Amino acid sequence: METPDETKREDDTGSFQVEPPVRQRVADHVFETLARAIFNKELKPGEPLPTQRELAKRFKISALVVRQAIHRLEDMGLVRVRQGSTTIIHDPAESDDIRLMKLQMELADPAENLASDVFENQVLFLLPMLVLAERRITDEQLAVLDYIVDSVDREDATAEDGKRFRTEYWRQISKATHNSMFQQQVRWWAVMVQSLEAQGRDFGAPSGQVMVQFYRTLNQRLGEGSGAVEHYLSSFRPLFEWMDRQRGNTPRAERNAQRAERNEASEEDAG
């Protein structure tokens, strides 16, 4: 079902946009609106979802369409439906449906914590690939990596060149693992990032000038068969520390050091 325009009603609709965008199916619009409200905590975990009758009135649609949307929410683990009882909102973080990662990045407001979560996931899911690539990479694959780095090591390289470089570099790393699941993960992330960029959504994905020396050293460590993971982690550690402080978190090692200092001071006072 389609509507002639995209509007937002302000009467009895609460915070929901009741009219779907042009060419979007009504059931999809209801599903996305409710999912977005759950991701953004407008509908909070443990609270009841508005009744089907109430939702049908808000969206000015039939109860059948509402049920279709709720069934999709249930299928993804965003609500718990009990026949003859209240439908309860679930915490998205408690769902075991991998599809929610994509859905959340597409629908949720890109708040600071979500952007950090996405970036950390992108950075750290590459670590196990490096572990395997360091053990299994061939001379031919190393030569390809060197060629890829050489191709972007120029003054006129653009941000778009950098994005293409990273996509191709890590695709080659995934191939060096000889593990099909890692190769699929890299392809998934590449498609996901392109989709988000097409929607104008930014989750802090790396952009701009490529750190050529970082990649040259990474290639060297991969060729030596050791040190690639340590090099990778050491390069990102300052960034992780900064992100922790932005969130108000103190790294575990620092907390332990502070605790040890307090204990030492207490022992000196007692002495």
Secondary structure, DSSP 8 states (H G I E B T S, - for coil): ---SS-----SS-TT---S--TT--HHHHHHHHHHHHHHTTSS-TTSB---HHHHHHHHTS-HHHHHHHHHHHHHTTSEE--TTS--EE--GGG---THHHHHHHHHS---HHHHHHHHHHHHHTTHHHHHHHHHH--HHHHHHHHHHHHHH-STT--HHHHHHHHHHHHHHHHHHTT-HHHHHHHHHHHHHHHHHHHTT-------SS--HHHHHHHHHHHHHTSSHHHHHHHHHHHHHHHHHHHHT---HHHHHHHHHHHHHHHHHHH-
